[in-house]
Amino acid sequence: MDQTGSFPVKLYIYDLSRGMARQLSPVMLGKQLDGIWHTAIVVHGKEYFFVGEGINWCSPGGTPLGEPLSIVDLGYTEVPAELFTEYLTSLTESTYSRDKYNLFEHNCNTFSNEVAQFLTGKKIPSYITDLPSEVLSTPFGQALRPLLDSIVINPGGNNITGQR
């Protein structure tokens, strides 16, 4: 917390492909992708993200994904930790329950974008939120969609509801 009573908000960006998307996407998709992005919001000393088991948290950089590829400073929020926890709990009971996860349409990046707007009024970078439509706009992406729809990303962490 700084002297004005606001808290820093950061976006942690991970490349799930660890560089492979950059190398293989031109051949497989016919277009360049710089990464397969997983994002999380860091605020109040914790990293929050949405995965196949719901909203999870860990210490910043504490998932098996290791350190983020990049960190974007989203600014500051005046939302205190207690209110933020209530907000996350309401999301787990509605739009971000474990059964709502979908790799292309309702994923960690959707969550990060919504939470970033709640906390700061800012969206996360569009190159991240546009990735699913870029993949699906290719013939290979369309052919792989049934397989990719069955994939659930889960880099660990503690579930917000305490469930596992």
N, CA, C and O atoms as a DFTB+ gen file, in Angstrom:
656 C
 N C O
     1  1       0.856      -1.180       0.000
     2  2       0.000       0.000       0.000
     3  2       0.896       1.235       0.000
     4  3       1.897       1.289       0.715
     5  1       0.526       2.221      -0.806
     6  2       1.295       3.457      -0.788
     7  2       0.623       4.473       0.135
     8  3      -0.383       4.169       0.776
     9  1       1.174       5.655       0.194
    10  2       0.691       6.645       1.160
    11  2      -0.715       7.166       0.869
    12  3      -1.330       7.766       1.751
    13  1      -1.241       6.957      -0.332
    14  2      -2.574       7.467      -0.654
    15  2      -3.675       6.464      -0.329
    16  3      -4.851       6.747      -0.559
    17  1      -3.317       5.300       0.202
    18  2      -4.328       4.298       0.531
    19  2      -4.703       3.437      -0.656
    20  3      -5.752       2.793      -0.651
    21  1      -3.852       3.419      -1.682
    22  2      -4.139       2.562      -2.824
    23  2      -3.085       1.460      -2.928
    24  3      -1.988       1.564      -2.379
    25  1      -3.448       0.422      -3.636
    26  2      -2.642      -0.793      -3.701
    27  2      -2.228      -1.052      -5.146
    28  3      -3.052      -0.910      -6.049
    29  1      -0.967      -1.429      -5.389
    30  2      -0.530      -1.708      -6.757
    31  2      -1.205      -2.962      -7.317
    32  3      -1.452      -3.929      -6.597
    33  1      -1.494      -2.919      -8.613
    34  2      -2.109      -4.049      -9.324
    35  2      -1.213      -4.383     -10.507
    36  3      -0.876      -3.512     -11.308
    37  1      -0.831      -5.644     -10.609
    38  2       0.047      -6.080     -11.691
    39  2      -0.581      -7.256     -12.430
    40  3      -1.329      -8.046     -11.855
    41  1      -0.260      -7.352     -13.711
    42  2      -0.656      -8.486     -14.540
    43  2       0.586      -9.328     -14.781
    44  3       1.561      -8.849     -15.360
    45  1       0.553     -10.586     -14.338
    46  2       1.643     -11.512     -14.615
    47  2       1.282     -12.279     -15.882
    48  3       0.183     -12.821     -16.002
    49  1       2.215     -12.317     -16.821
    50  2       1.992     -12.979     -18.102
    51  2       2.983     -14.127     -18.251
    52  3       4.195     -13.939     -18.145
    53  1       2.448     -15.314     -18.499
    54  2       3.251     -16.519     -18.700
    55  2       3.010     -17.050     -20.108
    56  3       1.906     -16.923     -20.638
    57  1       4.024     -17.637     -20.710
    58  2       3.865     -18.326     -21.990
    59  2       3.817     -19.822     -21.695
    60  3       4.834     -20.431     -21.365
    61  1       2.622     -20.410     -21.816
    62  2       2.474     -21.837     -21.525
    63  2       3.283     -22.704     -22.482
    64  3       3.635     -23.836     -22.148
    65  1       3.580     -22.176     -23.677
    66  2       4.345     -22.959     -24.658
    67  2       5.853     -22.847     -24.436
    68  3       6.634     -23.554     -25.074
    69  1       6.252     -21.968     -23.542
    70  2       7.678     -21.737     -23.251
    71  2       8.498     -21.502     -24.525
    72  3       9.588     -22.049     -24.692
    73  1       7.944     -20.678     -25.414
    74  2       8.650     -20.302     -26.634
    75  2       8.309     -21.133     -27.865
    76  3       8.638     -20.746     -28.986
    77  1       7.654     -22.269     -27.661
    78  2       7.343     -23.155     -28.786
    79  2       6.327     -22.543     -29.741
    80  3       6.401     -22.783     -30.946
    81  1       5.381     -21.760     -29.232
    82  2       4.370     -21.149     -30.111
    83  2       5.035     -20.248     -31.139
    84  3       4.642     -20.240     -32.306
    85  1       6.024     -19.501     -30.723
    86  2       6.734     -18.597     -31.633
    87  2       7.411     -19.395     -32.742
    88  3       7.433     -18.967     -33.896
    89  1       7.960     -20.552     -32.392
    90  2       8.678     -21.365     -33.369
    91  2       7.741     -22.152     -34.286
    92  3       7.987     -22.249     -35.488
    93  1       6.669     -22.714     -33.726
    94  2       5.829     -23.638     -34.492
    95  2       4.600     -23.014     -35.136
    96  3       4.075     -23.562     -36.105
    97  1       4.127     -21.885     -34.625
    98  2       2.870     -21.327     -35.132
    99  2       2.901     -20.969     -36.621
   100  3       1.889     -21.173     -37.291
   101  1       3.999     -20.447     -37.177
   102  2       3.956     -20.146     -38.612
   103  2       3.703     -21.391     -39.467
   104  3       2.989     -21.322     -40.468
   105  1       4.283     -22.518     -39.076
   106  2       4.099     -23.761     -39.827
   107  2       2.720     -24.361     -39.568
   108  3       2.041     -24.787     -40.502
   109  1       2.310     -24.395     -38.310
   110  2       1.052     -25.062     -37.942
   111  2      -0.179     -24.217     -38.245
   112  3      -1.198     -24.740     -38.696
   113  1      -0.088     -22.912     -37.997
   114  2      -1.264     -22.051     -38.129
   115  2      -1.204     -21.124     -39.335
   116  3      -2.215     -20.542     -39.727
   117  1      -0.022     -20.988     -39.921
   118  2       0.123     -20.062     -41.035
   119  2       0.198     -18.618     -40.577
   120  3       0.080     -17.704     -41.393
   121  1       0.392     -18.402     -39.294
   122  2       0.560     -17.039     -38.756
   123  2       1.424     -17.118     -37.511
   124  3       1.514     -18.155     -36.855
   125  1       2.052     -16.003     -37.206
   126  2       2.963     -15.933     -36.070
   127  2       2.203     -15.665     -34.775
   128  3       1.459     -14.689     -34.678
   129  1       2.390     -16.530     -33.784
   130  2       1.901     -16.288     -32.421
   131  2       3.125     -16.190     -31.531
   132  3       4.034     -17.016     -31.621
   133  1       3.150     -15.195     -30.684
   134  2       4.314     -15.018     -29.821
   135  2       4.281     -15.898     -28.579
   136  3       5.310     -16.100     -27.935
   137  1       3.109     -16.422     -28.240
   138  2       3.012     -17.273     -27.065
   139  2       1.598     -17.774     -26.875
   140  3       0.666     -17.303     -27.527
   141  1       1.445     -18.732     -25.978
   142  2       0.140     -19.203     -25.512
   143  2       0.021     -18.657     -24.095
   144  3       0.650     -19.161     -23.164
   145  1      -0.792     -17.625     -23.949
   146  2      -0.737     -16.818     -22.736
   147  2      -1.610     -17.335     -21.594
   148  3      -2.778     -17.681     -21.775
   149  1      -1.004     -17.372     -20.428
   150  2      -1.713     -17.560     -19.153
   151  2      -1.442     -16.283     -18.364
   152  3      -0.300     -15.833     -18.269
   153  1      -2.501     -15.701     -17.799
   154  2      -2.323     -14.477     -17.021
   155  2      -2.899     -14.610     -15.618
   156  3      -3.741     -15.465     -15.343
   157  1      -2.425     -13.751     -14.758
   158  2      -2.903     -13.687     -13.383
   159  2      -2.821     -12.240     -12.913
   160  3      -2.006     -11.459     -13.404
   161  1      -3.666     -11.901     -11.967
   162  2      -3.649     -10.572     -11.348
   163  2      -2.943     -10.675     -10.004
   164  3      -3.248     -11.552      -9.197
   165  1      -2.005      -9.779      -9.774
   166  2      -1.307      -9.724      -8.487
   167  2      -1.722      -8.445      -7.771
   168  3      -1.519      -7.335      -8.264
   169  1      -2.308      -8.637      -6.592
   170  2      -2.746      -7.524      -5.754
   171  2      -2.795      -8.025      -4.308
   172  3      -3.024      -9.210      -4.067
   173  1      -2.588      -7.154      -3.383
   174  2      -2.633      -7.495      -1.951
   175  2      -1.696      -8.661      -1.609
   176  3      -2.001      -9.476      -0.738
   177  1      -0.550      -8.731      -2.304
   178  2       0.465      -9.725      -1.983
   179  2       0.177     -11.136      -2.465
   180  3       0.876     -12.071      -2.074
   181  1      -0.843     -11.315      -3.312
   182  2      -1.173     -12.650      -3.829
   183  2      -1.392     -12.587      -5.338
   184  3      -1.740     -11.546      -5.896
   185  1      -1.179     -13.729      -5.973
   186  2      -1.421     -13.888      -7.401
   187  2      -2.727     -14.673      -7.563
   188  3      -2.864     -15.773      -7.027
   189  1      -3.686     -14.102      -8.305
   190  2      -5.013     -14.706      -8.489
   191  2      -5.212     -15.077      -9.947
   192  3      -4.859     -14.308     -10.841
   193  1      -5.781     -16.266     -10.194
   194  2      -5.993     -16.726     -11.560
   195  2      -7.158     -17.702     -11.610
   196  3      -7.536     -18.282     -10.592
   197  1      -7.724     -17.881     -12.798
   198  2      -8.861     -18.777     -13.012
   199  2      -8.384     -19.973     -13.824
   200  3      -7.772     -19.821     -14.881
   201  1      -8.674     -21.165     -13.310
   202  2      -8.284     -22.415     -13.962
   203  2      -9.458     -23.388     -13.900
   204  3     -10.548     -23.033     -13.452
   205  1      -9.227     -24.593     -14.346
   206  2     -10.282     -25.595     -14.413
   207  2     -10.927     -25.945     -13.083
   208  3     -12.025     -26.500     -13.061
   209  1     -10.273     -25.636     -11.985
   210  2     -10.899     -25.912     -10.681
   211  2     -11.452     -24.659     -10.026
   212  3     -11.837     -24.690      -8.858
   213  1     -11.497     -23.556     -10.765
   214  2     -12.068     -22.322     -10.247
   215  2     -11.009     -21.239     -10.073
   216  3      -9.966     -21.264     -10.727
   217  1     -11.287     -20.300      -9.192
   218  2     -10.353     -19.200      -8.927
   219  2      -9.343     -19.674      -7.883
   220  3      -9.712     -20.126      -6.800
   221  1      -8.073     -19.561      -8.230
   222  2      -7.002     -19.981      -7.338
   223  2      -6.104     -18.798      -7.012
   224  3      -6.174     -17.751      -7.655
   225  1      -5.258     -18.980      -6.004
   226  2      -4.280     -17.969      -5.634
   227  2      -3.007     -18.648      -5.152
   228  3      -3.017     -19.815      -4.760
   229  1      -1.923     -17.905      -5.187
   230  2      -0.644     -18.370      -4.660
   231  2       0.195     -17.130      -4.365
   232  3      -0.234     -16.008      -4.631
   233  1       1.374     -17.331      -3.823
   234  2       2.270     -16.189      -3.673
   235  2       2.715     -15.779      -5.079
   236  3       2.792     -16.633      -5.963
   237  1       3.006     -14.508      -5.306
   238  2       3.384     -14.060      -6.646
   239  2       4.548     -14.864      -7.229
   240  3       5.605     -14.995      -6.611
   241  1       4.329     -15.397      -8.430
   242  2       5.332     -16.233      -9.084
   243  2       5.419     -17.632      -8.511
   244  3       6.366     -18.361      -8.806
   245  1       4.446     -18.024      -7.694
   246  2       4.520     -19.288      -6.970
   247  2       3.873     -20.496      -7.639
   248  3       3.746     -21.542      -7.003
   249  1       3.460     -20.387      -8.896
   250  2       2.910     -21.558      -9.583
   251  2       4.054     -22.375     -10.171
   252  3       5.181     -21.886     -10.246
   253  1       3.785     -23.614     -10.590
   254  2       4.825     -24.408     -11.267
   255  2       5.298     -23.775     -12.583
   256  3       6.290     -24.220     -13.162
   257  1       4.595     -22.743     -13.054
   258  2       5.029     -22.063     -14.276
   259  2       6.280     -21.228     -14.026
   260  3       6.917     -20.763     -14.971
   261  1       6.631     -21.038     -12.761
   262  2       7.827     -20.276     -12.425
   263  2       7.596     -18.778     -12.493
   264  3       6.493     -18.292     -12.243
   265  1       8.638     -18.061     -12.832
   266  2       8.551     -16.612     -12.929
   267  2       7.808     -16.224     -14.204
   268  3       7.951     -16.896     -15.225
   269  1       7.017     -15.149     -14.163
   270  2       6.306     -14.722     -15.371
   271  2       7.278     -14.257     -16.454
   272  3       8.374     -13.780     -16.162
   273  1       6.856     -14.405     -17.702
   274  2       7.636     -13.909     -18.837
   275  2       7.713     -12.390     -18.790
   276  3       8.753     -11.797     -19.077
   277  1       6.584     -11.764     -18.420
   278  2       6.572     -10.309     -18.260
   279  2       5.544      -9.905     -17.215
   280  3       4.639     -10.668     -16.877
   281  1       5.702      -8.703     -16.719
   282  2       4.802      -8.137     -15.712
   283  2       4.361      -6.769     -16.218
   284  3       5.190      -5.928     -16.564
   285  1       3.048      -6.555     -16.257
   286  2       2.498      -5.273     -16.691
   287  2       1.928      -4.567     -15.462
   288  3       1.126      -5.134     -14.720
   289  1       2.346      -3.351     -15.267
   290  2       1.825      -2.536     -14.177
   291  2       0.483      -1.961     -14.617
   292  3       0.426      -1.145     -15.537
   293  1      -0.595      -2.385     -13.962
   294  2      -1.936      -1.917     -14.326
   295  2      -2.358      -0.671     -13.559
   296  3      -3.427      -0.115     -13.809
   297  1      -1.533      -0.243     -12.640
   298  2      -1.860       0.951     -11.863
   299  2      -2.161       0.592     -10.422
   300  3      -1.566      -0.322      -9.851
   301  1      -3.103       1.338      -9.841
   302  2      -3.432       1.172      -8.430
   303  2      -4.934       1.003      -8.252
   304  3      -5.729       1.431      -9.090
   305  1      -5.304       0.371      -7.144
   306  2      -6.707       0.244      -6.774
   307  2      -6.889       0.737      -5.346
   308  3      -5.966       0.693      -4.533
   309  1      -8.068       1.195      -5.065
   310  2      -8.408       1.560      -3.691
   311  2      -9.267       0.481      -3.045
   312  3      -9.731       0.651      -1.918
   313  1      -9.481      -0.629      -3.750
   314  2     -10.275      -1.742      -3.225
   315  2      -9.442      -2.470      -2.173
   316  3      -8.395      -3.032      -2.495
   317  1      -9.897      -2.467      -0.915
   318  2      -9.143      -3.158       0.137
   319  2      -9.248      -4.685      -0.005
   320  3     -10.142      -5.195      -0.681
   321  1      -8.333      -5.394       0.632
   322  2      -8.251      -6.853       0.518
   323  2      -9.563      -7.538       0.896
   324  3      -9.986      -8.477       0.220
   325  1     -10.201      -7.086       1.951
   326  2     -11.437      -7.727       2.411
   327  2     -12.547      -7.628       1.362
   328  3     -13.238      -8.611       1.093
   329  1     -12.714      -6.460       0.779
   330  2     -13.722      -6.277      -0.263
   331  2     -13.366      -7.078      -1.516
   332  3     -14.243      -7.646      -2.166
   333  1     -12.075      -7.120      -1.851
   334  2     -11.632      -7.894      -3.009
   335  2     -11.928      -9.378      -2.810
   336  3     -12.354     -10.053      -3.747
   337  1     -11.709      -9.891      -1.606
   338  2     -12.009     -11.291      -1.309
   339  2     -13.508     -11.563      -1.462
   340  3     -13.896     -12.605      -1.991
   341  1     -14.342     -10.645      -1.007
   342  2     -15.796     -10.798      -1.184
   343  2     -16.161     -10.819      -2.664
   344  3     -16.995     -11.618      -3.089
   345  1     -15.537      -9.944      -3.448
   346  2     -15.767      -9.898      -4.891
   347  2     -15.393     -11.238      -5.539
   348  3     -16.154     -11.777      -6.344
   349  1     -14.211     -11.772      -5.180
   350  2     -13.783     -13.055      -5.745
   351  2     -14.726     -14.183      -5.345
   352  3     -15.031     -15.058      -6.156
   353  1     -15.184     -14.165      -4.110
   354  2     -16.126     -15.191      -3.657
   355  2     -17.411     -15.127      -4.467
   356  3     -17.969     -16.163      -4.829
   357  1     -17.883     -13.923      -4.753
   358  2     -19.100     -13.796      -5.573
   359  2     -18.848     -14.310      -6.988
   360  3     -19.745     -14.889      -7.601
   361  1     -17.638     -14.104      -7.514
   362  2     -17.327     -14.620      -8.855
   363  2     -17.289     -16.149      -8.872
   364  3     -17.704     -16.773      -9.849
   365  1     -16.788     -16.753      -7.784
   366  2     -16.737     -18.224      -7.744
   367  2     -18.134     -18.822      -7.694
   368  3     -18.340     -19.969      -8.092
   369  1     -19.084     -18.050      -7.208
   370  2     -20.462     -18.538      -7.104
   371  2     -21.260     -18.255      -8.363
   372  3     -22.410     -18.678      -8.475
   373  1     -20.660     -17.540      -9.318
   374  2     -21.405     -17.181     -10.529
   375  2     -20.580     -17.464     -11.784
   376  3     -20.517     -18.602     -12.248
   377  1     -19.958     -16.438     -12.321
   378  2     -19.319     -16.546     -13.631
   379  2     -18.002     -17.307     -13.649
   380  3     -17.574     -17.737     -14.720
   381  1     -17.347     -17.490     -12.518
   382  2     -16.050     -18.173     -12.506
   383  2     -16.028     -19.411     -11.609
   384  3     -15.032     -19.688     -10.942
   385  1     -17.133     -20.148     -11.602
   386  2     -17.137     -21.434     -10.910
   387  2     -16.377     -22.442     -11.779
   388  3     -16.165     -22.213     -12.970
   389  1     -15.976     -23.543     -11.177
   390  2     -15.120     -24.503     -11.880
   391  2     -15.761     -25.063     -13.142
   392  3     -15.042     -25.401     -14.082
   393  1     -17.071     -25.173     -13.201
   394  2     -17.726     -25.749     -14.385
   395  2     -17.846     -24.749     -15.539
   396  3     -18.313     -25.113     -16.618
   397  1     -17.435     -23.506     -15.331
   398  2     -17.565     -22.480     -16.368
   399  2     -16.294     -22.323     -17.217
   400  3     -16.297     -21.580     -18.199
   401  1     -15.210     -23.017     -16.845
   402  2     -13.944     -22.865     -17.565
   403  2     -14.054     -23.390     -18.992
   404  3     -14.586     -24.476     -19.226
   405  1     -13.544     -22.604     -19.946
   406  2     -13.454     -23.023     -21.341
   407  2     -12.173     -22.411     -21.897
   408  3     -11.965     -21.202     -21.794
   409  1     -11.322     -23.237     -22.482
   410  2     -10.007     -22.800     -22.931
   411  2     -10.066     -21.602     -23.872
   412  3      -9.197     -20.731     -23.813
   413  1     -11.090     -21.543     -24.749
   414  2     -11.154     -20.464     -25.732
   415  2     -12.030     -19.291     -25.310
   416  3     -11.735     -18.146     -25.652
   417  1     -13.099     -19.560     -24.576
   418  2     -14.087     -18.512     -24.359
   419  2     -14.212     -17.995     -22.927
   420  3     -14.775     -16.921     -22.710
   421  1     -13.702     -18.732     -21.958
   422  2     -13.867     -18.312     -20.560
   423  2     -12.712     -18.888     -19.756
   424  3     -12.842     -19.935     -19.121
   425  1     -11.581     -18.192     -19.788
   426  2     -10.344     -18.755     -19.269
   427  2      -9.635     -17.774     -18.329
   428  3     -10.220     -16.787     -17.885
   429  1      -8.390     -18.061     -18.042
   430  2      -7.616     -17.212     -17.133
   431  2      -7.532     -15.775     -17.633
   432  3      -7.537     -14.838     -16.836
   433  1      -7.455     -15.598     -18.949
   434  2      -7.319     -14.255     -19.499
   435  2      -8.632     -13.476     -19.414
   436  3      -8.626     -12.263     -19.201
   437  1      -9.752     -14.171     -19.579
   438  2     -11.068     -13.552     -19.393
   439  2     -11.186     -13.050     -17.959
   440  3     -11.631     -11.930     -17.706
   441  1     -10.778     -13.904     -17.034
   442  2     -10.798     -13.565     -15.612
   443  2      -9.893     -12.365     -15.314
   444  3     -10.320     -11.406     -14.671
   445  1      -8.654     -12.422     -15.781
   446  2      -7.713     -11.329     -15.523
   447  2      -8.239     -10.012     -16.075
   448  3      -8.093      -8.967     -15.440
   449  1      -8.847     -10.058     -17.252
   450  2      -9.385      -8.850     -17.864
   451  2     -10.519      -8.266     -17.021
   452  3     -10.570      -7.058     -16.786
   453  1     -11.425      -9.132     -16.569
   454  2     -12.557      -8.668     -15.758
   455  2     -12.092      -8.113     -14.413
   456  3     -12.565      -7.066     -13.970
   457  1     -11.173      -8.810     -13.774
   458  2     -10.678      -8.366     -12.464
   459  2      -9.870      -7.076     -12.602
   460  3      -9.973      -6.190     -11.753
   461  1      -9.075      -6.963     -13.651
   462  2      -8.310      -5.735     -13.884
   463  2      -9.250      -4.544     -14.025
   464  3      -8.984      -3.471     -13.483
   465  1     -10.347      -4.733     -14.752
   466  2     -11.304      -3.640     -14.916
   467  2     -11.984      -3.300     -13.588
   468  3     -12.216      -2.128     -13.290
   469  1     -12.300      -4.319     -12.797
   470  2     -12.904      -4.071     -11.486
   471  2     -11.963      -3.260     -10.599
   472  3     -12.391      -2.318      -9.932
   473  1     -10.684      -3.626     -10.591
   474  2      -9.725      -2.996      -9.693
   475  2      -9.229      -1.641     -10.184
   476  3      -9.055      -0.716      -9.391
   477  1      -9.000      -1.522     -11.490
   478  2      -8.317      -0.324     -12.001
   479  2      -9.076       0.414     -13.103
   480  3      -8.734       1.547     -13.443
   481  1     -10.102      -0.225     -13.660
   482  2     -10.798       0.365     -14.797
   483  2     -10.076       0.137     -16.113
   484  3     -10.525       0.616     -17.154
   485  1      -8.951      -0.594     -16.083
   486  2      -8.157      -0.855     -17.291
   487  2      -8.306      -2.306     -17.729
   488  3      -8.464      -3.207     -16.905
   489  1      -8.251      -2.515     -19.047
   490  2      -8.262      -3.867     -19.599
   491  2      -6.827      -4.382     -19.715
   492  3      -5.875      -3.602     -19.701
   493  1      -6.686      -5.704     -19.829
   494  2      -5.370      -6.270     -20.089
   495  2      -5.083      -6.116     -21.589
   496  3      -6.010      -5.868     -22.360
   497  1      -3.824      -6.258     -22.020
   498  2      -3.487      -6.041     -23.432
   499  2      -4.295      -6.933     -24.388
   500  3      -4.531      -8.108     -24.109
   501  1      -4.709      -6.354     -25.511
   502  2      -5.569      -7.074     -26.456
   503  2      -4.856      -8.232     -27.139
   504  3      -5.518      -9.174     -27.575
   505  1      -3.530      -8.196     -27.248
   506  2      -2.846      -9.333     -27.874
   507  2      -3.069     -10.620     -27.069
   508  3      -2.938     -11.722     -27.601
   509  1      -3.405     -10.468     -25.794
   510  2      -3.691     -11.635     -24.949
   511  2      -5.148     -12.074     -25.129
   512  3      -5.421     -13.254     -25.353
   513  1      -6.069     -11.135     -25.031
   514  2      -7.489     -11.499     -25.127
   515  2      -7.889     -11.891     -26.550
   516  3      -8.880     -12.599     -26.730
   517  1      -7.146     -11.452     -27.556
   518  2      -7.464     -11.797     -28.948
   519  2      -6.895     -13.139     -29.386
   520  3      -7.243     -13.623     -30.463
   521  1      -6.036     -13.750     -28.590
   522  2      -5.362     -14.988     -28.991
   523  2      -6.328     -16.115     -29.382
   524  3      -6.121     -16.730     -30.428
   525  1      -7.374     -16.417     -28.595
   526  2      -8.256     -17.518     -29.001
   527  2      -8.871     -17.317     -30.386
   528  3      -8.918     -18.259     -31.178
   529  1      -9.338     -16.116     -30.689
   530  2      -9.948     -15.902     -32.006
   531  2      -8.902     -15.978     -33.110
   532  3      -9.215     -16.387     -34.228
   533  1      -7.655     -15.589     -32.810
   534  2      -6.594     -15.726     -33.809
   535  2      -6.336     -17.190     -34.131
   536  3      -6.186     -17.550     -35.299
   537  1      -6.283     -18.033     -33.116
   538  2      -6.060     -19.467     -33.334
   539  2      -7.240     -20.079     -34.082
   540  3      -7.052     -20.832     -35.037
   541  1      -8.454     -19.753     -33.647
   542  2      -9.649     -20.348     -34.253
   543  2      -9.919     -19.830     -35.664
   544  3     -10.709     -20.426     -36.395
   545  1      -9.280     -18.738     -36.053
   546  2      -9.482     -18.214     -37.403
   547  2      -8.681     -18.985     -38.442
   548  3      -8.802     -18.720     -39.638
   549  1      -7.865     -19.935     -37.999
   550  2      -7.062     -20.732     -38.926
   551  2      -7.710     -22.097     -39.146
   552  3      -8.405     -22.591     -38.258
   553  1      -7.500     -22.714     -40.304
   554  2      -8.029     -24.067     -40.535
   555  2      -7.524     -25.077     -39.505
   556  3      -8.286     -25.926     -39.041
   557  1      -6.240     -24.987     -39.145
   558  2      -5.676     -25.909     -38.163
   559  2      -6.330     -25.705     -36.797
   560  3      -6.621     -26.673     -36.095
   561  1      -6.559     -24.447     -36.422
   562  2      -7.227     -24.144     -35.156
   563  2      -8.628     -24.717     -35.125
   564  3      -9.049     -25.269     -34.108
   565  1      -9.360     -24.594     -36.231
   566  2     -10.712     -25.154     -36.305
   567  2     -10.681     -26.680     -36.206
   568  3     -11.525     -27.286     -35.547
   569  1      -9.696     -27.291     -36.870
   570  2      -9.585     -28.755     -36.832
   571  2      -9.254     -29.250     -35.429
   572  3      -9.715     -30.313     -35.013
   573  1      -8.455     -28.478     -34.706
   574  2      -8.047     -28.882     -33.352
   575  2      -9.036     -28.485     -32.270
   576  3      -8.898     -28.916     -31.125
   577  1     -10.020     -27.681     -32.602
   578  2     -10.917     -27.151     -31.575
   579  2     -11.536     -28.220     -30.675
   580  3     -11.539     -28.042     -29.457
   581  1     -12.068     -29.335     -31.225
   582  2     -12.648     -30.339     -30.316
   583  2     -11.638     -30.847     -29.277
   584  3     -11.990     -31.032     -28.111
   585  1     -10.410     -31.069     -29.688
   586  2      -9.382     -31.516     -28.747
   587  2      -9.040     -30.404     -27.757
   588  3      -8.963     -30.639     -26.551
   589  1      -8.836     -29.196     -28.273
   590  2      -8.443     -28.075     -27.417
   591  2      -9.538     -27.699     -26.432
   592  3      -9.244     -27.245     -25.326
   593  1     -10.801     -27.883     -26.819
   594  2     -11.907     -27.581     -25.901
   595  2     -11.889     -28.481     -24.668
   596  3     -12.430     -28.118     -23.624
   597  1     -11.268     -29.649     -24.788
   598  2     -11.250     -30.581     -23.659
   599  2     -10.078     -30.319     -22.715
   600  3      -9.994     -30.929     -21.649
   601  1      -9.186     -29.429     -23.091
   602  2      -8.006     -29.144     -22.267
   603  2      -8.363     -28.156     -21.158
   604  3      -9.032     -27.149     -21.390
   605  1      -7.906     -28.465     -19.963
   606  2      -8.093     -27.578     -18.813
   607  2      -6.710     -27.227     -18.288
   608  3      -5.910     -28.109     -17.976
   609  1      -6.440     -25.942     -18.193
   610  2      -5.152     -25.469     -17.680
   611  2      -5.253     -25.341     -16.161
   612  3      -6.175     -24.715     -15.639
   613  1      -4.289     -25.944     -15.459
   614  2      -4.293     -25.852     -14.005
   615  2      -2.864     -25.810     -13.477
   616  3      -2.259     -26.853     -13.231
   617  1      -2.322     -24.598     -13.303
   618  2      -0.944     -24.492     -12.820
   619  2      -0.788     -24.569     -11.306
   620  3       0.255     -24.178     -10.782
   621  1      -1.783     -25.058     -10.595
   622  2      -1.660     -25.188      -9.150
   623  2      -2.221     -24.009      -8.393
   624  3      -3.019     -23.240      -8.930
   625  1      -1.814     -23.865      -7.164
   626  2      -2.305     -22.779      -6.318
   627  2      -3.363     -23.268      -5.359
   628  3      -3.700     -24.452      -5.326
   629  1      -3.881     -22.338      -4.578
   630  2      -4.894     -22.636      -3.582
   631  2      -6.239     -22.145      -4.097
   632  3      -6.364     -21.003      -4.539
   633  1      -7.238     -23.008      -4.038
   634  2      -8.560     -22.618      -4.508
   635  2      -9.163     -21.606      -3.555
   636  3      -9.072     -21.757      -2.337
   637  1      -9.782     -20.568      -4.114
   638  2     -10.337     -19.457      -3.339
   639  2     -11.409     -19.935      -2.362
   640  3     -11.580     -19.361      -1.286
   641  1     -12.129     -20.992      -2.747
   642  2     -13.205     -21.491      -1.876
   643  2     -12.704     -22.530      -0.895
   644  3     -13.458     -23.019      -0.054
   645  1     -11.410     -22.869      -1.008
   646  2     -10.848     -23.887      -0.119
   647  2     -11.114     -25.291      -0.606
   648  3     -10.718     -26.257       0.047
   649  1     -11.783     -25.426      -1.750
   650  2     -12.059     -26.754      -2.296
   651  2     -10.908     -27.171      -3.187
   652  3     -10.184     -26.326      -3.715
   653  1     -10.742     -28.437      -3.352
   654  2      -9.721     -28.996      -4.249
   655  2     -10.384     -29.903      -5.220
   656  3      -9.718     -30.488      -6.074
